[in-house]
Amino acid sequence: MVKVQSPKFLIDESVEYRIVKFLRESRFDILAITEKFPSTPDVDVLSIAYKEKRVLITNDKDFGELVFKDKKGSHGVILIRMPFNTTEEKIIKLDQVLKAKATRIIKAFTVITESKVRIRKS
């Protein structure tokens, strides 16, 4: 039986730090831009994630343009589009997605909203 490796994540500065803590408590391999590379431009954040084979988690929709319009390389992006929700609601939704769709988010652009999850290969 082949064991599927858990995805590694790069967390953008736009993401609440409580989400970083939650993912670490859930034993995911996490690199937070805030801790290692503060104030890094988006294009460089995406490049770091790609080089390190990490799925980027962000609240910033500009990454969609970088991936689809500018054709920048990506190991995967999760865009959380729940701007008026509490951090706890975002954590619950992200946890549900990671438990149900972890293998599908690799090399995909995933958008999480209050009402749906959309996964598109990038």
Summary of the structure (lengths in Angstrom):
residues: 122
radius of gyration: 13.3
end to end distance: 28.3
largest distance: 42.7
contacts: 364
relative contact order: 0.17
helix: 40%
strand: 20%
